[in-house]
């Protein structure tokens, strides 16, 4: 390689490495989340083989979900102290162990240990929580766009891996599918994540592929800071928890994910109850993951331009439209309303994942961000656990889903208000709203 070519490559290294991190996160998300959600494929084979009740088998998944909530603060502290390589590789060990041990289960407690505790806890150390703890460090101008690309790996993984696993189950049985997924985790996620670092500064790089200034150059002055006093503080978890912003974020996250998982868990049963076939119900659930991909990427990019609160409002509005369409389907089970429900849920609603991390980072960015966001995940996972249960309880008590869906809509409206009150825009502006830097202070950005 010629000297000019080497210089060009060296100059572009920060940009290339940042997007390498996103590519690794994309694959990690696709595999780890699919490994957890593939539990639904194992439900019937496990019931048929062992004769266990549906609630007993399904409880293993819920158990793993609750373990994830408990692990959230611990994951955040581990990330701050040891970085993503340690956290994710521990997740690989747990998840792979659960998948490799599952084929020898004989008792329910062993099911809960393997496909519940180990798979659920391991996936949490590799997926949404873990990725949201370090990806915001690598990007500032394109933060939500980059995270949206990484998280879209979940949809791609579902499209590619779930049919592959179902084929293995049909040909060779559920045990072979566990072994196949376990080896995929070990052979792909484990080596790739050795490349990951907590921050670009750990490699002598800067966020967004920014060129490093000369040694004697003054530090660039950030142009996106609105509240300098707030930003100047070193936000510890204890200090953050004494602010109203922290609790508005917790409440807003809980309410939004309450609605998200309420519809995800109950929509298939509801669609069948209003007159659609089980096959159409299953199709609708699958298509949501497909249409979520452009939504996460596109709306994430728009949040970098117009603000996190705006896109949070759009995402919650997607779930409001989704629930309204479901209610309308009760009296008019038409395909146009079904399409509206699917598109609003996936294209708009699922975009919330691309801005959760940036919202917290822009308010509490600093050396203790991991611990702070880790506690925030308790609200996220708690909402995900509460939504299906509360809506199901209301349905059992009233005999219909109507009141439960109305509660979810109210939660979305509350979540919109909570994030606007928390107001990340009043701490740091997104790049699209930032004041342009004078030419003498501008830092060259690549990509």
C-alpha positions in Angstrom: 0.0 0.0 0.0 1.4 3.4 -0.9 2.1 6.1 1.7 -0.8 8.3 0.7 -3.1 5.3 0.8 -1.9 4.4 4.3 -2.4 8.0 5.5 -5.9 8.0 4.1 -6.7 4.8 5.8 -5.3 6.0 9.1 -7.4 9.2 8.8 -10.5 7.2 8.2 -9.8 4.6 11.0 -12.1 6.3 13.6 -15.0 6.3 11.2 -14.5 2.7 10.1 -14.0 1.4 13.7 -17.2 3.1 14.9 -19.2 1.4 12.2 -17.4 -1.8 12.9 -18.8 -1.5 16.5 -22.3 -1.1 15.1 -21.9 -4.1 12.8 -20.8 -6.2 15.8 -23.8 -4.9 17.8 -26.2 -5.6 14.9 -25.1 -9.3 14.8 -25.0 -9.6 18.6 -28.6 -8.2 18.9 -29.9 -10.5 16.1 -28.5 -13.6 17.7 -28.9 -13.0 21.4 -32.5 -11.7 21.3 -33.6 -14.4 18.9 -32.0 -17.0 21.2 -34.4 -15.7 24.0 -37.5 -15.2 21.9 -37.1 -18.6 20.2 -38.5 -20.0 23.5 -41.9 -19.6 21.9 -40.9 -22.3 19.3 -40.1 -24.7 22.2 -43.3 -24.3 24.1 -45.4 -26.9 22.3 -42.5 -29.5 22.0 -41.8 -29.2 25.7 -45.5 -29.5 26.7 -45.9 -32.5 24.5 -42.8 -34.4 25.7 -43.1 -33.8 29.4 -46.8 -33.3 29.8 -46.4 -30.0 31.7 -49.0 -27.3 31.8 -48.7 -24.4 29.5 -48.5 -22.0 32.4 -45.6 -23.9 34.0 -43.6 -24.0 30.8 -44.3 -20.4 29.8 -43.4 -19.3 33.4 -39.8 -20.1 32.6 -39.7 -17.3 30.1 -41.3 -14.9 32.5 -38.8 -16.0 35.2 -36.0 -15.1 32.8 -37.6 -11.7 32.1 -37.8 -10.9 35.8 -34.2 -12.0 36.3 -33.2 -9.4 33.6 -34.9 -6.7 35.6 -32.9 -7.6 38.7 -29.7 -7.8 36.8 -30.2 -4.3 35.2 -28.4 -2.2 37.9 -25.6 -4.9 38.1 -25.1 -4.8 34.4 -24.7 -1.1 34.5 -22.1 -1.2 37.2 -20.2 -4.0 35.4 -20.1 -1.9 32.2 -18.7 1.1 34.0 -16.0 -0.9 35.7 -15.1 -3.6 33.2 -16.4 -2.5 29.8 -18.5 -4.4 27.2 -16.1 -7.1 26.4 -16.3 -8.6 29.9 -20.1 -8.0 30.2 -20.9 -9.5 26.8 -18.6 -12.5 27.2 -20.1 -13.3 30.5 -23.4 -13.1 28.7 -22.1 -15.6 26.1 -21.1 -18.0 28.8 -24.5 -17.9 30.6 -26.6 -18.0 27.4 -24.6 -20.8 25.8 -24.6 -22.8 29.0 -28.4 -22.5 29.2 -28.8 -23.7 25.7 -26.3 -26.6 26.0 -27.8 -27.8 29.3 -31.4 -27.5 28.2 -31.5 -30.8 26.3 -30.8 -32.8 29.5 -33.6 -31.3 31.6 -35.9 -33.7 33.4 -37.6 -31.5 36.0 -39.4 -28.1 35.9 -36.7 -26.5 38.1 -34.1 -27.4 35.5 -36.2 -25.8 32.8 -36.3 -22.6 34.9 -32.6 -22.8 35.5 -31.6 -23.3 31.9 -34.1 -21.7 29.5 -35.2 -19.3 32.2 -32.3 -18.0 34.4 -29.3 -18.7 32.2 -30.8 -17.9 28.8 -32.7 -14.9 30.1 -29.9 -13.5 32.1 -27.3 -14.2 29.4 -29.3 -12.5 26.7 -29.7 -9.4 29.0 -26.0 -9.1 29.2 -25.7 -9.0 25.4 -28.9 -7.2 24.1 -30.8 -4.0 24.7 -29.5 -3.2 28.2 -25.8 -3.9 27.5 -25.8 -2.3 24.0 -27.5 0.9 25.3 -24.8 1.3 27.9 -21.8 1.7 25.5 -23.1 2.5 22.0 -24.0 6.1 22.8 -20.3 6.7 23.7 -19.3 6.0 20.1 -21.6 8.5 18.3 -22.8 12.0 19.1 -23.9 13.5 15.8 -25.5 10.2 14.6 -26.2 8.6 17.9 -29.8 7.4 17.5 -29.3 6.6 13.8 -26.4 4.3 14.7 -28.3 2.7 17.6 -31.3 2.2 15.3 -29.1 0.3 12.9 -27.7 -1.9 15.7 -31.1 -2.7 17.2 -32.6 -3.5 13.8 -30.6 -6.6 14.0 -33.4 -8.0 16.2 -35.8 -7.9 13.2 -33.3 -9.3 10.8 -32.4 -12.1 13.3 -36.0 -13.0 13.7 -36.6 -13.2 10.0 -33.5 -15.4 9.3 -33.0 -17.4 12.5 -36.5 -18.3 13.7 -37.5 -20.2 10.4 -34.1 -21.9 10.5 -34.6 -23.0 14.1 -38.2 -24.1 13.4 -36.9 -26.3 10.5 -34.4 -27.9 12.9 -37.1 -28.6 15.4 -39.3 -30.3 12.8 -36.5 -32.4 11.4 -34.4 -33.2 14.4 -36.3 -32.1 17.5 -36.1 -29.2 20.0 -32.8 -30.4 21.5 -31.0 -30.1 18.2 -32.2 -26.5 17.9 -30.8 -25.6 21.3 -27.4 -27.0 20.4 -27.4 -25.2 17.0 -28.3 -21.9 18.7 -25.7 -22.4 21.4 -22.9 -23.0 18.9 -24.0 -19.9 16.9 -23.7 -17.8 20.1 -20.2 -19.2 20.9 -18.8 -19.1 17.4 -20.1 -15.7 16.3 -20.8 -13.5 19.3 -17.8 -14.5 21.5 -15.0 -13.7 19.0 -16.6 -10.6 17.5 -17.1 -8.9 20.8 -13.4 -9.0 21.6 -13.2 -6.0 19.2 -15.6 -3.9 21.3 -14.6 -1.1 23.7 -16.6 1.0 26.1 -15.5 4.3 24.5 -13.6 5.3 21.4 -11.1 7.1 23.7 -10.0 3.7 24.9 -8.4 3.3 21.5 -7.2 6.8 21.1 -10.2 7.7 18.9 -13.1 10.2 19.1 -16.9 9.8 18.7 -18.3 10.1 15.2 -15.0 9.5 13.6 -13.8 12.9 14.5 -10.2 13.8 13.6 -8.0 14.1 16.6 -6.8 17.7 17.1 -3.1 18.5 17.2 -1.5 18.1 20.6 -1.2 21.9 21.1 -4.7 22.7 19.8 -7.3 23.9 22.4 -10.0 21.5 23.2 -13.1 22.1 21.0 -16.0 23.9 22.8 -19.2 21.8 22.7 -21.9 23.7 20.9 -24.8 21.6 22.0 -24.8 22.3 25.7 -27.8 24.2 27.0 -27.5 23.8 30.7 -23.8 24.1 31.5 -24.2 23.8 35.2 -26.1 20.5 34.8 -23.5 19.1 32.4 -20.6 20.2 34.6 -21.7 17.9 37.5 -20.4 14.3 37.7 -23.6 12.5 37.9 -23.5 9.5 40.2 -26.5 7.2 40.6 -27.2 8.6 44.0 -27.1 12.1 42.8 -29.2 11.3 39.7 -31.9 9.7 41.9 -32.3 12.9 43.8 -33.5 14.7 40.6 -37.0 14.9 39.2 -35.7 14.2 35.7 -34.6 10.7 36.8 -38.0 9.8 38.0 -39.8 11.3 35.1 -37.6 9.1 32.8 -38.4 6.0 35.0 -42.1 6.7 34.8 -42.1 7.5 31.1 -40.1 4.3 30.2 -42.3 2.1 32.4 -45.5 3.4 30.8 -44.3 3.1 27.2 -43.0 -0.5 27.6 -46.1 -1.4 29.5 -48.1 -0.7 26.3 -45.5 -2.3 24.1 -45.5 -5.7 25.7 -49.3 -5.6 26.4 -50.0 -5.6 22.7 -47.1 -7.9 21.8 -48.4 -10.6 24.1 -52.1 -10.2 23.6 -52.6 -9.2 20.0 -52.6 -12.7 18.5 -55.3 -14.0 20.9 -57.3 -10.8 20.4 -57.2 -11.0 16.6 -58.4 -14.6 16.8 -61.2 -13.6 19.2 -62.5 -10.9 16.8 -62.6 -13.3 13.8 -59.2 -13.7 12.2 -57.6 -17.1 11.7 -54.6 -18.2 13.9 -52.4 -18.1 10.8 -53.3 -14.4 10.1 -52.6 -13.6 13.8 -49.2 -15.3 13.6 -48.5 -13.4 10.3 -49.3 -10.1 11.9 -46.9 -10.7 14.8 -44.1 -11.6 12.4 -44.7 -8.7 10.0 -44.4 -6.2 13.0 -40.7 -7.2 13.3 -40.1 -6.7 9.6 -41.6 -3.2 9.4 -39.8 -2.2 12.6 -36.4 -2.3 10.8 -36.9 0.9 8.7 -38.7 2.6 11.5 -35.8 2.1 14.0 -33.2 3.3 11.5 -35.2 6.1 9.9 -36.8 7.6 13.0 -33.6 7.2 14.9 -31.9 9.4 12.3 -34.7 11.9 12.5 -34.3 12.1 16.3 -30.7 13.2 15.7 -32.1 16.1 13.6 -35.4 17.1 15.4 -35.0 15.9 19.0 -35.5 12.9 21.1 -38.8 14.1 22.6 -40.3 14.4 19.1 -39.5 10.9 18.1 -40.5 9.5 21.5 -43.9 11.1 20.9 -44.1 9.6 17.4 -43.2 6.2 18.8 -45.8 6.3 21.6 -48.3 7.7 19.1 -47.7 4.5 17.0 -48.8 2.4 19.9 -51.8 4.6 20.5 -52.9 4.2 16.8 -52.2 0.4 17.2 -54.5 0.1 20.2 -57.2 2.3 18.5 -57.0 0.0 15.4 -57.4 -3.1 17.6 -60.4 -1.6 19.3 -61.9 -0.7 15.9 -61.3 -4.3 14.7 -63.7 -5.6 17.3 -66.7 -4.3 15.3 -65.1 -4.4 11.9 -62.4 -7.1 11.4 -61.1 -5.7 8.1 -57.6 -6.1 6.6 -57.0 -2.3 6.2 -57.4 -1.9 10.0 -55.1 -4.9 10.5 -52.5 -3.3 8.3 -52.8 -0.1 10.2 -52.3 -1.9 13.5 -49.2 -3.7 12.2 -47.6 -0.7 10.6 -48.2 1.7 13.4 -46.9 -0.7 15.9 -43.7 -1.8 14.1 -42.8 1.2 12.0 -43.5 3.8 14.6 -43.7 2.1 18.0 -40.6 0.0 17.8 -38.5 3.1 17.1 -38.6 3.9 20.8 -35.6 1.5 21.2 -33.4 3.9 19.1 -33.9 6.8 21.5 -34.0 5.2 24.9 -30.2 5.2 25.4 -29.6 8.6 23.8 -32.3 10.2 26.1 -30.6 9.0 29.2 -27.1 9.7 27.9 -27.9 13.3 27.0 -29.2 14.0 30.5 -26.8 11.9 32.6 -23.7 11.4 30.4 -20.6 10.7 32.3 -18.4 8.0 34.0 -21.4 6.7 35.9 -23.8 6.5 33.0 -23.8 2.7 33.1 -25.0 2.5 36.7 -27.7 5.1 36.0 -29.0 3.5 32.9 -28.8 0.1 34.5 -31.4 1.2 37.1 -33.5 2.7 34.4 -33.8 -0.8 32.9 -35.7 -1.8 36.0 -38.5 0.5 34.8 -38.2 -0.8 31.2 -38.3 -4.4 32.1 -40.9 -3.8 34.9 -43.2 -2.2 32.4 -42.7 -5.1 30.0 -43.6 -7.6 32.8 -46.6 -5.5 34.1 -48.3 -4.7 30.8 -49.3 -8.2 29.7 -50.3 -9.2 33.3 -52.4 -6.1 33.9 -54.2 -6.2 30.5 -54.8 -9.9 31.0 -56.2 -9.4 34.4 -58.5 -6.7 33.2 -59.7 -9.0 30.4 -60.4 -11.8 32.9 -62.3 -9.5 35.2 -64.3 -7.6 32.5 -64.6 -10.3 29.9 -63.1 -8.1 27.2 -59.9 -6.4 26.2 -61.4 -2.9 25.8 -60.6 -1.5 29.2 -57.1 -2.9 29.2 -56.4 -1.3 25.8 -57.7 2.0 27.0 -55.3 1.8 30.0 -52.4 1.2 27.6 -53.4 4.2 25.5 -53.5 6.3 28.7 -50.0 5.0 29.5 -48.7 6.1 26.2 -50.1 9.6 26.6 -48.5 9.8 30.1 -45.2 8.6 28.7 -45.1 11.3 26.1 -45.7 13.9 28.7 -43.1 12.4 31.1 -40.3 12.5 28.5 -41.2 16.1 27.5 -41.0 17.1 31.2 -37.7 15.3 31.6 -36.5 17.4 28.7 -33.2 16.2 27.4 -33.3 19.1 25.0 -32.9 21.5 27.9 -29.5 19.8 28.8 -28.0 19.0 25.4 -29.3 19.8 21.9 -29.3 17.1 19.3 -26.9 17.7 16.4 -29.7 19.0 14.1 -30.6 21.7 16.7 -27.0 22.6 17.8 -25.5 25.9 17.0 -22.8 25.7 14.3 -19.3 26.1 15.5 -17.2 28.9 14.3 -14.7 27.8 11.6 -11.8 28.4 14.0 -13.3 26.0 16.5 -14.9 23.4 14.3 -13.7 19.8 14.6 -13.5 17.9 11.3 -16.1 15.1 11.2 -16.0 12.2 8.8 -18.8 10.0 7.5 
